[in-house]
């Protein structure tokens, strides 16, 4: 299993959370909440046929992990 880190930022203009997975080309998304962002990132990875990956990221001290 490959470990890939992702970043989460909050857009000042739209107030949405933006997630970027730098290790996977084209993998980025946004959501109104952290949960919706993570759901959207997971969907992007499924569309890109990404498998056997552990995604880890942090936002304001909270750690998030997803296994694909």
QUIPE-V644065 format. One record per backbone hydrogen bond with DSSP energy under -1.0 kcal/mol. NH is the residue of the N-H (numbers start at 1). CO is the residue of the C=O. If there is no record, write none. Layout:
((NH:CO) (NH:CO))
//
This chain:
((2:52) (4:54) (6:56) (7:20) (9:18) (11:16) (15:11) (17:31) (18:9) (19:29) (20:7) (21:27) (24:21) (27:24) (28:26) (29:19) (31:17) (37:33) (38:34) (39:35) (40:36) (41:37) (42:38) (43:39) (44:40) (45:41) (46:42) (47:43) (48:44) (49:46) (50:45) (54:2) (55:66) (56:4) (57:64) (59:62) (62:59) (64:57) (66:55) (68:53))
//
